[in-house]
Amino acid sequence: MDRASDLSTIRNVIARLRPGLAATQPIGLMDIAEVCRRRARAVVARDCHAARDALLAIACEWDLARDRLEEQSDACLAAISGLLR
């Protein structure tokens, strides 16, 4: 998938799970962490080891110096999008 598709997937999941978070509001690491937590709980049949690996990949890829979702690398967006699918 490409960057635009990953961002679209992430924004759609956020809009569904956190409707109070406006589409124009900046999304940061804490917002992503909350959405990932909710998603992991909602998908009971998910392989817990794969989910853990995906969360670790997101943590490794996230650039803390730039906390906005749109400023993250393609690899980070792909990891988030993969977990939320």
N, CA, C and O atoms as a MOPAC input file, in Angstrom:
PM7 MOZYME 1SCF
protein

 N      0.84600 1    -1.18700 1     0.00000 1
 C      0.00000 1     0.00000 1     0.00000 1
 C      0.88600 1     1.24200 1     0.00000 1
 O      2.06200 1     1.18400 1     0.35800 1
 N      0.31000 1     2.33900 1    -0.39900 1
 C      1.08300 1     3.57200 1    -0.41300 1
 C      0.70900 1     4.44600 1     0.77600 1
 O     -0.21500 1     4.13500 1     1.52900 1
 N      1.42500 1     5.52000 1     0.92900 1
 C      1.26900 1     6.42500 1     2.06900 1
 C     -0.16500 1     6.96900 1     2.19200 1
 O     -0.73900 1     6.97700 1     3.28100 1
 N     -0.72800 1     7.41700 1     1.08000 1
 C     -2.08200 1     7.97700 1     1.11100 1
 C     -3.10700 1     6.93300 1     1.54000 1
 O     -4.02400 1     7.23400 1     2.30400 1
 N     -2.95200 1     5.73400 1     1.05700 1
 C     -3.86000 1     4.65700 1     1.42100 1
 C     -3.73200 1     4.30400 1     2.90600 1
 O     -4.73500 1     4.07900 1     3.58400 1
 N     -2.49700 1     4.25700 1     3.40400 1
 C     -2.28100 1     3.97200 1     4.82100 1
 C     -2.89500 1     5.05300 1     5.69800 1
 O     -3.55700 1     4.75200 1     6.69100 1
 N     -2.67500 1     6.31800 1     5.32900 1
 C     -3.26500 1     7.42200 1     6.09700 1
 C     -4.78500 1     7.36400 1     6.07500 1
 O     -5.43400 1     7.61700 1     7.08900 1
 N     -5.35000 1     7.03400 1     4.92500 1
 C     -6.80300 1     6.93000 1     4.80700 1
 C     -7.33900 1     5.81400 1     5.70200 1
 O     -8.34500 1     5.99800 1     6.38800 1
 N     -6.67800 1     4.66200 1     5.69800 1
 C     -7.09000 1     3.55300 1     6.55000 1
 C     -7.04900 1     3.94900 1     8.01800 1
 O     -7.98900 1     3.68400 1     8.76600 1
 N     -5.96200 1     4.58200 1     8.42300 1
 C     -5.80100 1     4.99800 1     9.82100 1
 C     -6.86400 1     6.01000 1    10.20400 1
 O     -7.49500 1     5.88400 1    11.25400 1
 N     -7.06800 1     7.01500 1     9.35900 1
 C     -8.08000 1     8.05000 1     9.66200 1
 C     -9.48500 1     7.44900 1     9.73600 1
 O    -10.27600 1     7.85200 1    10.58900 1
 N     -9.81100 1     6.49700 1     8.86100 1
 C    -11.13400 1     5.86500 1     8.89600 1
 C    -11.35100 1     5.09400 1    10.19400 1
 O    -12.42800 1     5.16800 1    10.78700 1
 N    -10.35300 1     4.36700 1    10.63100 1
 C    -10.47300 1     3.62300 1    11.89200 1
 C    -10.60600 1     4.59200 1    13.06400 1
 O    -11.41000 1     4.36600 1    13.96800 1
 N     -9.82800 1     5.66100 1    13.05100 1
 C     -9.91100 1     6.66000 1    14.12400 1
 C    -11.28800 1     7.30900 1    14.14400 1
 O    -11.86300 1     7.51300 1    15.21300 1
 N    -11.81600 1     7.63100 1    12.97800 1
 C    -13.15400 1     8.23800 1    12.91300 1
 C    -14.21400 1     7.30000 1    13.47300 1
 O    -15.18100 1     7.74800 1    14.09000 1
 N    -14.03300 1     5.99300 1    13.25800 1
 C    -14.99600 1     5.01000 1    13.75400 1
 C    -14.84300 1     4.76700 1    15.25700 1
 O    -15.84100 1     4.65400 1    15.96900 1
 N    -13.60200 1     4.68500 1    15.74300 1
 C    -13.37900 1     4.34400 1    17.14600 1
 C    -13.33000 1     5.54900 1    18.07300 1
 O    -13.61800 1     5.43100 1    19.26400 1
 N    -12.96600 1     6.70900 1    17.53300 1
 C    -12.90200 1     7.93100 1    18.33700 1
 C    -13.57600 1     9.06400 1    17.58100 1
 O    -12.89900 1     9.96700 1    17.09000 1
 N    -14.89500 1     9.03000 1    17.48100 1
 C    -15.59800 1    10.03500 1    16.66900 1
 C    -15.40100 1    11.46500 1    17.17400 1
 O    -15.58200 1    12.41200 1    16.40900 1
 N    -15.04000 1    11.63800 1    18.42500 1
 C    -14.82500 1    12.98100 1    18.95400 1
 C    -13.54900 1    13.62600 1    18.44200 1
 O    -13.38200 1    14.84100 1    18.54500 1
 N    -12.66100 1    12.83200 1    17.89900 1
 C    -11.40500 1    13.35100 1    17.36500 1
 C    -11.66500 1    13.83800 1    15.94400 1
 O    -11.85600 1    13.03800 1    15.02700 1
 N    -11.67000 1    15.13800 1    15.77400 1
 C    -12.02100 1    15.73700 1    14.47600 1
 C    -11.01900 1    15.34600 1    13.39700 1
 O     -9.84400 1    15.11700 1    13.68500 1
 N    -11.48000 1    15.27300 1    12.17300 1
 C    -10.63200 1    14.89700 1    11.04200 1
 C     -9.51900 1    15.91200 1    10.80800 1
 O     -8.46900 1    15.56700 1    10.26500 1
 N     -9.73700 1    17.14700 1    11.20900 1
 C     -8.72200 1    18.17600 1    10.99900 1
 C     -7.78500 1    18.33000 1    12.18600 1
 O     -6.76400 1    19.01000 1    12.08200 1
 N     -8.11100 1    17.71500 1    13.29900 1
 C     -7.29600 1    17.81400 1    14.50600 1
 C     -6.04100 1    16.95700 1    14.35400 1
 O     -6.12200 1    15.84100 1    13.84100 1
 N     -4.88800 1    17.45600 1    14.78700 1
 C     -3.67000 1    16.65100 1    14.68200 1
 C     -3.77500 1    15.37600 1    15.52200 1
 O     -4.28000 1    15.39800 1    16.64400 1
 N     -3.29700 1    14.27800 1    14.96700 1
 C     -3.31600 1    12.99400 1    15.64800 1
 C     -1.89800 1    12.67900 1    16.07700 1
 O     -0.97600 1    12.69000 1    15.26100 1
 N     -1.72300 1    12.39800 1    17.36200 1
 C     -0.40800 1    12.12000 1    17.90000 1
 C     -0.28300 1    10.68300 1    18.38800 1
 O     -1.19100 1     9.87000 1    18.21200 1
 N      0.84100 1    10.39100 1    18.99500 1
 C      1.13600 1     9.04100 1    19.45900 1
 C      0.11500 1     8.54900 1    20.47500 1
 O     -0.28200 1     7.38500 1    20.42600 1
 N     -0.31400 1     9.39700 1    21.38700 1
 C     -1.28800 1     8.97000 1    22.39500 1
 C     -2.62300 1     8.59900 1    21.76000 1
 O     -3.29000 1     7.67000 1    22.21800 1
 N     -3.01700 1     9.31000 1    20.71900 1
 C     -4.24800 1     8.97600 1    19.99500 1
 C     -4.11600 1     7.62500 1    19.29800 1
 O     -5.03300 1     6.80500 1    19.33300 1
 N     -2.97100 1     7.40400 1    18.66700 1
 C     -2.72300 1     6.13300 1    17.98600 1
 C     -2.68500 1     4.99800 1    19.00100 1
 O     -3.23100 1     3.92400 1    18.75100 1
 N     -2.04700 1     5.22700 1    20.13700 1
 C     -1.97400 1     4.18900 1    21.17600 1
 C     -3.37000 1     3.80600 1    21.66500 1
 O     -3.65100 1     2.62600 1    21.87300 1
 N     -4.23300 1     4.78100 1    21.84700 1
 C     -5.59900 1     4.51200 1    22.30400 1
 C     -6.38000 1     3.71100 1    21.26200 1
 O     -7.08300 1     2.76000 1    21.60600 1
 N     -6.25900 1     4.09100 1    20.00500 1
 C     -6.96600 1     3.38700 1    18.93400 1
 C     -6.44900 1     1.95200 1    18.81000 1
 O     -7.23600 1     1.02100 1    18.64200 1
 N     -5.13400 1     1.77400 1    18.89200 1
 C     -4.55400 1     0.42400 1    18.81500 1
 C     -5.01700 1    -0.43400 1    19.98400 1
 O     -5.30300 1    -1.62000 1    19.81400 1
 N     -5.09000 1     0.16200 1    21.17200 1
 C     -5.56600 1    -0.57700 1    22.35100 1
 C     -7.01100 1    -1.03100 1    22.16300 1
 O     -7.35100 1    -2.18100 1    22.44000 1
 N     -7.85300 1    -0.12200 1    21.69300 1
 C     -9.25600 1    -0.47300 1    21.46500 1
 C     -9.39400 1    -1.54300 1    20.38500 1
 O    -10.19600 1    -2.46800 1    20.51200 1
 N     -8.61200 1    -1.40800 1    19.33600 1
 C     -8.67600 1    -2.35700 1    18.22600 1
 C     -8.21600 1    -3.74000 1    18.67500 1
 O     -8.82100 1    -4.74600 1    18.30300 1
 N     -7.15800 1    -3.79500 1    19.46600 1
 C     -6.64500 1    -5.07700 1    19.94600 1
 C     -7.67100 1    -5.78000 1    20.82800 1
 O     -7.79300 1    -7.00400 1    20.77400 1
 N     -8.39300 1    -5.04000 1    21.62100 1
 C     -9.43700 1    -5.63100 1    22.47200 1
 C    -10.62400 1    -6.11500 1    21.66100 1
 O    -11.25600 1    -7.11500 1    22.00300 1
 N    -10.92600 1    -5.40000 1    20.58200 1
 C    -12.10600 1    -5.73400 1    19.78200 1
 C    -11.90300 1    -6.98900 1    18.94100 1
 O    -12.86900 1    -7.68400 1    18.62600 1
 N    -10.68900 1    -7.28100 1    18.58400 1
 C    -10.39300 1    -8.43200 1    17.74600 1
 C     -9.84400 1    -9.54200 1    18.62100 1
 O     -8.63500 1    -9.65100 1    18.82300 1
 N    -10.74100 1   -10.36200 1    19.13700 1
 C    -10.38200 1   -11.40300 1    20.09900 1
 C     -9.56000 1   -12.51500 1    19.46400 1
 O     -8.65100 1   -13.04700 1    20.10200 1
 N     -9.85300 1   -12.86700 1    18.25000 1
 C     -9.20300 1   -14.01000 1    17.61500 1
 C     -7.80800 1   -13.68500 1    17.08300 1
 O     -7.15500 1   -14.55100 1    16.50200 1
 N     -7.35500 1   -12.48300 1    17.26900 1
 C     -6.05700 1   -12.05100 1    16.74300 1
 C     -4.92000 1   -12.79300 1    17.45500 1
 O     -4.98300 1   -13.04500 1    18.65800 1
 N     -3.91100 1   -13.12600 1    16.70700 1
 C     -2.70700 1   -13.73600 1    17.24700 1
 C     -2.00700 1   -12.71000 1    18.14200 1
 O     -1.56200 1   -11.66800 1    17.65900 1
 N     -1.90800 1   -12.99600 1    19.43100 1
 C     -1.36100 1   -12.01800 1    20.36900 1
 C      0.11700 1   -11.72500 1    20.08900 1
 O      0.58300 1   -10.61300 1    20.33800 1
 N      0.84600 1   -12.70100 1    19.58100 1
 C      2.25700 1   -12.47700 1    19.26700 1
 C      2.40700 1   -11.54900 1    18.06200 1
 O      3.29400 1   -10.69600 1    18.04600 1
 N      1.56500 1   -11.70400 1    17.07200 1
 C      1.60200 1   -10.82500 1    15.90300 1
 C      1.20400 1    -9.40100 1    16.29300 1
 O      1.79800 1    -8.43600 1    15.81200 1
 N      0.20600 1    -9.27000 1    17.15900 1
 C     -0.21000 1    -7.94500 1    17.62100 1
 C      0.91300 1    -7.28200 1    18.41400 1
 O      1.17000 1    -6.09000 1    18.24900 1
 N      1.57800 1    -8.04400 1    19.26800 1
 C      2.70000 1    -7.50900 1    20.04100 1
 C      3.81500 1    -7.04600 1    19.10400 1
 O      4.38500 1    -5.97200 1    19.29500 1
 N      4.12000 1    -7.85100 1    18.10400 1
 C      5.16700 1    -7.49000 1    17.14900 1
 C      4.80700 1    -6.22000 1    16.38700 1
 O      5.66600 1    -5.37100 1    16.15000 1
 N      3.54700 1    -6.08900 1    16.00700 1
 C      3.09500 1    -4.89600 1    15.29900 1
 C      3.19900 1    -3.65800 1    16.19000 1
 O      3.62000 1    -2.59500 1    15.73300 1
 N      2.82100 1    -3.79500 1    17.44700 1
 C      2.92700 1    -2.67100 1    18.38500 1
 C      4.38100 1    -2.26700 1    18.60200 1
 O      4.69300 1    -1.07900 1    18.68400 1
 N      5.25900 1    -3.24500 1    18.69200 1
 C      6.68500 1    -2.94200 1    18.84300 1
 C      7.23700 1    -2.25400 1    17.60200 1
 O      8.06800 1    -1.35300 1    17.71000 1
 N      6.78300 1    -2.67200 1    16.43000 1
 C      7.22100 1    -2.03400 1    15.18400 1
 C      6.78200 1    -0.57200 1    15.15100 1
 O      7.54800 1     0.29800 1    14.73500 1
 N      5.56100 1    -0.30200 1    15.58400 1
 C      5.06500 1     1.07500 1    15.63100 1
 C      5.90900 1     1.89600 1    16.60200 1
 O      6.30400 1     3.02000 1    16.29300 1
 N      6.18000 1     1.33200 1    17.77100 1
 C      6.98100 1     2.04100 1    18.77900 1
 C      8.38700 1     2.34100 1    18.25400 1
 O      8.93700 1     3.41000 1    18.52000 1
 N      8.96000 1     1.40400 1    17.51700 1
 C     10.30600 1     1.61000 1    16.96800 1
 C     10.31200 1     2.63800 1    15.84700 1
 O     11.26100 1     3.41100 1    15.72400 1
 N      9.28600 1     2.65700 1    15.04500 1
 C      9.23300 1     3.53800 1    13.87800 1
 C      8.77800 1     4.95900 1    14.20100 1
 O      9.11600 1     5.89000 1    13.47000 1
 N      8.01500 1     5.14600 1    15.28400 1
 C      7.44900 1     6.45600 1    15.58400 1
 C      8.56400 1     7.44600 1    15.90700 1
 O      9.41600 1     7.17100 1    16.75200 1
 N      8.55900 1     8.58500 1    15.24500 1
 C      9.53900 1     9.64500 1    15.47900 1
 C      8.99100 1    10.56800 1    16.56800 1
 O      8.06500 1    11.34300 1    16.32800 1
 N      9.56700 1    10.47800 1    17.75700 1
 C      9.07900 1    11.25600 1    18.89400 1
 C      9.33400 1    12.75500 1    18.73900 1
 O      8.65300 1    13.56800 1    19.36300 1
 N     10.29800 1    13.11700 1    17.92200 1
 C     10.58200 1    14.53700 1    17.69800 1
 C      9.46500 1    15.21300 1    16.90100 1
 O      9.27500 1    16.42700 1    16.97900 1
 N      8.72800 1    14.40100 1    16.13200 1
 C      7.59400 1    14.91100 1    15.35000 1
 C      6.39500 1    14.04000 1    15.69000 1
 O      6.28100 1    12.91700 1    15.20000 1
 N      5.50900 1    14.54800 1    16.51800 1
 C      4.43500 1    13.71800 1    17.06900 1
 C      3.20200 1    13.61000 1    16.18100 1
 O      2.30900 1    12.82000 1    16.48700 1
 N      3.12000 1    14.35700 1    15.11600 1
 C      1.92200 1    14.29400 1    14.25700 1
 C      1.96200 1    13.06700 1    13.36600 1
 O      3.01700 1    12.68900 1    12.85700 1
 N      0.81800 1    12.45500 1    13.18300 1
 C      0.69300 1    11.25500 1    12.35800 1
 C      1.21200 1    11.50100 1    10.94000 1
 O      1.93900 1    10.66900 1    10.39700 1
 N      0.85100 1    12.61600 1    10.34600 1
 C      1.23000 1    12.91200 1     8.97100 1
 C      2.73100 1    13.07800 1     8.79700 1
 O      3.22900 1    12.97400 1     7.67600 1
 N      3.46000 1    13.33000 1     9.86700 1
 C      4.90800 1    13.53700 1     9.79900 1
 C      5.70000 1    12.24600 1     9.96900 1
 O      6.92900 1    12.26500 1     9.90100 1
 N      5.02700 1    11.14300 1    10.18400 1
 C      5.71300 1     9.87100 1    10.41000 1
 C      6.15100 1     9.24000 1     9.09700 1
 O      5.63600 1     9.57500 1     8.03000 1
 N      7.09700 1     8.33300 1     9.18800 1
 C      7.64900 1     7.67900 1     7.99800 1
 C      6.62800 1     6.74400 1     7.35900 1
 O      5.62600 1     6.37600 1     7.97100 1
 N      6.90600 1     6.37500 1     6.12500 1
 C      6.05500 1     5.42400 1     5.41700 1
 C      6.01600 1     4.08300 1     6.15000 1
 O      4.96800 1     3.44100 1     6.22500 1
 N      7.15700 1     3.66700 1     6.68800 1
 C      7.22400 1     2.39500 1     7.42100 1
 C      6.34700 1     2.43500 1     8.66600 1
 O      5.68500 1     1.45100 1     8.99500 1
 N      6.34200 1     3.55800 1     9.35100 1
 C      5.50600 1     3.70300 1    10.55700 1
 C      4.02600 1     3.65200 1    10.18200 1
 O      3.24200 1     2.96100 1    10.83200 1
 N      3.64900 1     4.38100 1     9.13800 1
 C      2.24400 1     4.38500 1     8.71100 1
 C      1.80300 1     3.00000 1     8.25700 1
 O      0.67400 1     2.58500 1     8.51900 1
 N      2.69500 1     2.28800 1     7.57800 1
 C      2.36000 1     0.92300 1     7.14000 1
 C      2.16400 1     0.00100 1     8.33500 1
 O      1.27800 1    -0.85400 1     8.31700 1
 N      2.98200 1     0.16500 1     9.37700 1
 C      2.84000 1    -0.66400 1    10.57700 1
 C      1.52000 1    -0.37600 1    11.29900 1
 O      0.83700 1    -1.29900 1    11.74200 1
 N      1.17200 1     0.88300 1    11.41100 1
 C     -0.09400 1     1.26200 1    12.06800 1
 C     -1.26800 1     0.74200 1    11.25900 1
 O     -2.18500 1     0.12800 1    11.80400 1
 N     -1.23700 1     0.99000 1     9.96100 1
 C     -2.31600 1     0.56000 1     9.08600 1
 C     -2.48900 1    -0.96600 1     9.13800 1
 O     -3.61200 1    -1.46800 1     9.18200 1
 N     -1.38600 1    -1.67900 1     9.13400 1
 C     -1.44000 1    -3.14900 1     9.20600 1
 C     -2.07100 1    -3.64300 1    10.48600 1
 O     -2.81800 1    -4.62100 1    10.46400 1
 N     -1.79100 1    -2.99600 1    11.59700 1
 C     -2.38600 1    -3.39400 1    12.87000 1
 C     -3.88800 1    -3.08700 1    12.90100 1
 O     -4.66900 1    -3.85700 1    13.46100 1
 N     -4.28200 1    -1.98200 1    12.30900 1
 C     -5.67000 1    -1.55200 1    12.38500 1
 C     -6.57900 1    -2.24500 1    11.37200 1
 O     -7.80100 1    -2.14700 1    11.48300 1
 N     -6.01200 1    -2.94300 1    10.38800 1
 C     -6.82800 1    -3.65200 1     9.39900 1
 C     -7.43000 1    -4.87900 1     9.98800 1
 O     -8.15000 1    -5.60400 1     9.30200 1

